[in-house]
Amino acid sequence: MRRPFYHYLMTHRDPYKKDALTLFANAAEKDGSFPKQSESYEEISRYLEMSGDYLESMTVFDDAFRLYKETND
């Protein structure tokens, strides 16, 4: 069974690191509305475009989702 993107993203949390992926993961953890059960690029992308003001660039999400697909397929 595939895990949702959110579960993958949470593996990148770290209170000390400051790279873009870690900052994204740390912020997404605090976002109570994040689509936590989704595996859909389109659904998560739409959500982040409308509500993800903590994301410095959608490129960060694109890169994270590519890594997620590589480890989940």
KACOR-V859528 format. One record per residue. RES is the residue in one small letter. SS is DSSP state (alpha for helix, beta for strand, coil for the rest). PSI is psi as a letter, one per 30 degrees, with the letter a starting at -180 (NA if undefined). NEAR is the number of other C-alpha atoms within 10 Angstrom. Layout:
{{RES & SS & PSI & NEAR} {RES & SS & PSI & NEAR}}
//
This chain:
{{m & coil & k & 4} {r & coil & k & 9} {r & coil & l & 12} {p & coil & l & 16} {f & alpha & e & 21} {y & alpha & e & 20} {h & alpha & e & 16} {y & alpha & e & 17} {l & alpha & e & 22} {m & alpha & f & 15} {t & coil & f & 11} {h & coil & g & 15} {r & coil & k & 18} {d & coil & k & 14} {p & coil & f & 8} {y & coil & e & 8} {k & coil & l & 11} {k & coil & g & 12} {d & coil & l & 9} {a & alpha & e & 16} {l & alpha & e & 19} {t & alpha & e & 20} {l & alpha & e & 21} {f & alpha & e & 23} {a & alpha & e & 23} {n & alpha & e & 20} {a & alpha & e & 15} {a & alpha & e & 22} {e & alpha & e & 17} {k & alpha & f & 9} {d & coil & j & 14} {g & coil & f & 8} {s & coil & f & 11} {f & coil & k & 16} {p & coil & i & 17} {k & coil & f & 16} {q & coil & g & 12} {s & coil & k & 15} {e & coil & g & 19} {s & coil & k & 12} {y & alpha & e & 15} {e & alpha & e & 10} {e & alpha & e & 11} {i & alpha & e & 21} {s & alpha & e & 16} {r & alpha & e & 11} {y & alpha & e & 14} {l & alpha & e & 19} {e & alpha & e & 12} {m & alpha & e & 9} {s & alpha & f & 13} {g & coil & h & 20} {d & coil & f & 10} {y & coil & f & 13} {l & coil & k & 19} {e & coil & e & 12} {s & coil & k & 14} {m & alpha & f & 13} {t & alpha & e & 11} {v & alpha & e & 16} {f & alpha & e & 21} {d & alpha & e & 13} {d & alpha & e & 12} {a & alpha & e & 20} {f & alpha & e & 21} {r & alpha & e & 13} {l & alpha & e & 13} {y & alpha & e & 19} {k & alpha & e & 15} {e & alpha & e & 9} {t & alpha & f & 10} {n & alpha & f & 14} {d & coil & NA & 6}}
//
